[in-house]
Amino acid sequence: MEQNNLKLATEWFAKADEEELASNAILKEKAGASVLCFHSHQIVEKYLKGFLTFKEKPFEKMHDLIKLTGLVKEFIPELENFHKEISLLNRYYIETRYPGDAPEGFSWQEAETALSIAKQIKNFVLEKIK
């Protein structure tokens, strides 16, 4: 059964890696800071869902990184060390998608920080599966 879980988890991770590739292209072309923030959220969301799939932990359809983190912490309590970073990324699911939700806009510095955080959490999750 674990092998099947790893296959399903790998599918989640592959989708997250597509988000990362898109993020790198957006960053290179400076094609939209808010879009980069959104993709950074998606990278983390998909890695957390992939981890939960690997551990056979059911989760509802959601995009809330705080709730997903709560489920993952059952297996990785140290994920709490990323609470501040995950809270930052969590706001990018809604605020980056609709006009007026973030009236001040998103800076490139903020977007680059979001991508850096997403990559750190990705590596942390992958390390826990090994």
Secondary structure, DSSP 8 states (H G I E B T S, - for coil): -HHHHHHHHHHHHHHHHHHHHHHHHHHHHT--HHHHHHHHHHHHHHHHHHHHHHTT----S---HHHHHHHHTTT-GGGGGGHHHHHHHHTHHHHTTSTTSSTT---HHHHHHHHHHHHHHHHHHHHHH-
